[in-house]
Amino acid sequence: MNSPSDNNFDARDSNAPGQLSFSTSLLNPSFHVLNSVVNGINPQPQFTGGEGPVTGEEVQFNVNFLMPFVVGPDHIFFRPEVGLSTGDFLWLSAPRPIVSPGTPFANDLQTWIRNDGSGALAPDWSRIGTDITHQGPFNAAFSLTGTAVPDGGMTLLLLGGALIGLGSLRRKLRV
């Protein structure tokens, strides 16, 4: 219940021309976190408590989706995959609520995870803070900005208005 679906809202690959571009910014060369989840993802028992503290680089990714896509009004989820030559990619998260003065986002869900391979959860998911570490719900830190596009109803209304306008213009030209 309330877990991510098995379908991403869309897929993009930086190795495929015209799909996306990205840049990175090093925010902190030595960033420390108190707990991590890398390999301790189990179907049962789900609770592992995490794998303890880690230190690494804090990096901000700025992604530009070159091919537009539509995000619907229902739940969507974001699943980043980052290819590294060495090490692990870890997504930073924060306990809820994460905004001052302490009010959580409306209908905010939490960070989910799954793995492939031996002892895999796939196709199922576990909540990192609730199921795996028992530290409470966590939010992944990301923001999404874009250009609003009229919904289907508005598009039909605009199309209808344009057709009526063309019909009126055509009638005037005949007279």
Stockholm file with secondary structure:
# STOCKHOLM 1.0

chainA/1-175         MNSPSDNNFDARDSNAPGQLSFSTSLLNPSFHVLNSVVNGINPQPQFTGGEGPVTGEEVQFNVNFLMPFVVGPDHIFFRPEVGLSTGDFLWLSAPRPIVSPGTPFANDLQTWIRNDGSGALAPDWSRIGTDITHQGPFNAAFSLTGTAVPDGGMTLLLLGGALIGLGSLRRKLRV
#=GR chainA/1-175 SS CCCCCSSCSCCCCTTSTTTEEEEEEEEEEEEEESCCCSSCCCSSSCCCCCCCCEEEEEEEEEEEESSCCCCCSSCCCCCCCCCCSSSCCCCCEEESCCSTTTCCCTTCCCCEECCCSTTCCTTCCEEIIIIISCSCCEEECCCCCCCCCCCHHHHHHHHHHHHHHHHHHHHHHHC
#=GC SS_cons         CCCCCSSCSCCCCTTSTTTEEEEEEEEEEEEEESCCCSSCCCSSSCCCCCCCCEEEEEEEEEEEESSCCCCCSSCCCCCCCCCCSSSCCCCCEEESCCSTTTCCCTTCCCCEECCCSTTCCTTCCEEIIIIISCSCCEEECCCCCCCCCCCHHHHHHHHHHHHHHHHHHHHHHHC
//
